[in-house]
């Protein structure tokens, strides 16, 4: 039996750093959505787990025990022959490795293993529980607080200047770690425009330190700002991927094509959010 699981990219539409625990973990308040773009896990039962990495971003991705995919297989207690078809750039702020681990956990469950809980998945990384859900949520704490959110469909252009960003280095450059969270109660958004208007009042507290660390992020943000029909732009996660929101998929597709032609060395993709 072979199973294929989609591992969608995670977009931090807002990311507020609200504190830091004594053990060093940062406390977050983040609005997260997933899009129709990502990696794929192909899994089959095996006597011993193994991993093969394919796809446009396969180069440099370890296929040994340091990869979260194999760690996820070990956590699930299900030996599998695994193939990771890698389409998301690594260390790019859109949860690629965590999404791959979560997809591996779902593959193990589909092959008959007892499903891993979100609390157990947290041992693999702060973003794995939210990726295990792969639905719009408000994520709080160190990643364990997941509250479903109803949001309108969004259409995006994702831009990455093909530079890997170290999350610890970005956090290390964060000047203040006790920033304001989002409002206790999120509003009800009647349409996409109302959502974008509200979202523009929120933040990604990691954007400024990431730009200082990787100036090319500023160039990606500037290119998105200049795109026709863009509604707002922001960086996702700890970078370097940035996103622009557009009123419809056609506008996003056109902007992505234009931006890719002007910047052929960048990774540029249009996408739409997955439903809740």
N, C-alpha and C positions, 0 to 999 in steps of 0.2 A: 504494500500500500504506500503510495506517494501522496503527499499533501503539499499544496502551495499556499502560502500566507503572504498577503500584502502588508508591508511595513510602511505606513504613511508618514510623511514628514510632519513634524510638530512645529507649529508657529506660535511663539509667544507674542500675542497681540499687544499685551502690556506686561511689564515685569517690574514689580516694585520690591526692592530689597528692604526689609523692615526690621532686621536685627541679625544678631549672630549668637549662637549658643556657645557655651563654655567649651564644648568639644570642637569648635571651629566651624561647624555647619552653619550656613547662612539661612535665614528665614526669609521666605518669599511670599509674595501675594501676586499671582500671575493669572492672566486670562489666556487660555490655551485653546487653539483650534487645530484641526488636522486637515490636510489637503489631499487631493487625488493625484499625488506625485510621491514616489517613494521607492524603497528597495523591495526585494522579494526573497522570502525564505522558502526553499524547497527541501522537504524532509522525508526520510523513509526510515523505518525501524532498522536497527543495526545491533551487532554484538558490542561494538565500541563506537563512541562518537567520533566523527571526523568532520572536517570543514573544508570546502572548496569555495574560493571566492572568484566570481566572474563579474562582468559588467564594466562600464566605462570608468569606474573609480575603484577597480580591483587592485591596481598597483599600490603597493605599500601597506595594504590592509593585512594584518597578521592573521594567519590561519591556524594559530596555535592556541594554547590554553589561556593566553592573555585576552583573546577576543571574547566580548560579552556574549556572543552567540553560543560558544561552547560552555561558558559559565552558566548560561541560562539552561542549557541541556542538562548540566550536572545538577542544578537546583531542582529541575523538574523530575530528576531521577529516571530519565528516559534516554538511553543511548540511541543516537540517530546519525544517519549519514546526511549531512547538511550541505546545502549549496546556498551561498549568499550572493544574490545578483545585485551588485552595488551600483545604484544610480544616483545616490545623494553624496555630495562632497563630504569628506570626513572633517570632523572638528569645525563644523560650520554653523552651530547654533540652531539647528533644526532637528535635533534629536535622533540623528541617523543611527548611531550605535545603540541607543536605548530602544528605538523602534525595532531594530533587528532582534534585540534580546526579547522584547515583548512578543514579537511574531514567533520566535522560537518557542516561547512558553505556550502560545496558542496552538502551535503545531503539535507540541507534545500532548496537549489536551485532546486535540482532534485524533491523535493516534491512540487514545485510550488511557492516558495518564491522568491521575487526579489533578484538577486544575490548581495552579499555584495562586495563592491569594495576593492581593495588592500589598499587604504587609510583608509577606515573604519576598515579593518582587523588589521591595525597597532595598533589600540587601545588595542588589545588583547595581543600584544607582538611583539618585533622586528622581530621574525622569522616567524610570521604567514603569512604575505604577500608572502614571497618566498615559503612557504609550500603550499599556495593556488594555486600557479602556478605549483609547482612540476616538473619543467623542469630545465635544466642546465642554470644558470645565473651568472652574475657578480652582487653581491649585495653590495651597497654602502650606505653611510650615516648611519642612524640608522636602516636601513632595508627597507627604502622606495624606494631607487634607484635600479631598477631591469632591467638589460640589458641582452637579450638573448645571449647565447654563443653556438657556434657549437664546440663540442669536440668529439673525438673518443670514442667508447665504452670502458669502463674500467671494470676490474674484480678485486675484492677486497676480503680481509679477514678482518673482523671487530673483534676486541678483546676488551672486557671490563672486568676489574678485579672485577666487581660487587661491586664497591664502588661509592656511589653517590657523585657528586662534586657540590659545591655551586659556581655558576657563579659569583656572587658579590665578593666572597672571592678570586677567581682567579684574577679578575680585580683589586682588592685591592692590590694584590702582584705584579702587573705589574709595573716594574721600569720606563718604558718610554711609554708615551701614544701618542707621535707624530711621529710614525714610518713611513717609506717610503711606499707609496701605490704600487700596481702593476703598470706596464707600462700603460700609457694612452691608448695605442692601443695594444690589445692582438694579438699575432701572429696567423697565420693560421697553424694548425698542420696537416701535411700530413698523419700521422699515430700515433698509440699509443706510440711508442717509442719516437717520437719527442715530444709528449705531456709530457711524463714522464720526459724526459730530461729537458724540460722547467720548469715543475712544481717543480722539485728538487731545482731550483734556487729561489723559492718563500718560504714563511714562514707561520707558525702559531705562532703569537706573544704571544699567551696564553699558549703555550706548556711548556716553562720554568717555569713560576709561578705555573702552575698546577702540574708539577712534584715536585716542592718544597712543595706544599700543600699535595699531594698524591703520595708518592714515588712509590707506586705500578704501576703507569703509566709508569715509567722507565722500570719496569720489562716487561710490555706488549710490549713496543717498542722494547726492546732487543729480546724478543721472536720472534717478526715479522722480525727483521733484520736477524735472524738466519734461517728463513724459506727458504726452497729450492725454487729457481726461483723468489724470491721477487725482485721487481725493485726499490721500494722506500717505506719508512714508514713515518708516521706522525700522530699526534693526531688530532682529529676532534673537532671543536668548543672549548668549555672550558673543555673538557674531561668528564669522563676518557676514553671514547672509542678511540682507536687508529686503524689505518688502514694500510694495506700493499697492494700495487698494484702488480698485476701479469699479465703475458702476455696473459693468456687465463683462461677460467672458470675452466677447468680441473685442472690446476696447483693450482688455488685458492681453489678448493674443496679439493684437496689432502693435501694442507698445513693446511687448517682449521681442517680437520680430525686428522691430526698428532698433531696439537697444542691443540685441545680439549682433546685428549687422555692423553697428558702430563700435562695438567692443567684443570682437571675436574671441578674445582671450578670457573673457568672463564666462561664468556659468549663469545663464539667463533662462528662466522657465516661467510660463504662465500656469496658473492653477486655480482651482475652486475648492472651497471648504467642503468637507464631508458632513452629512447631516448628523444631528444628535441621535 
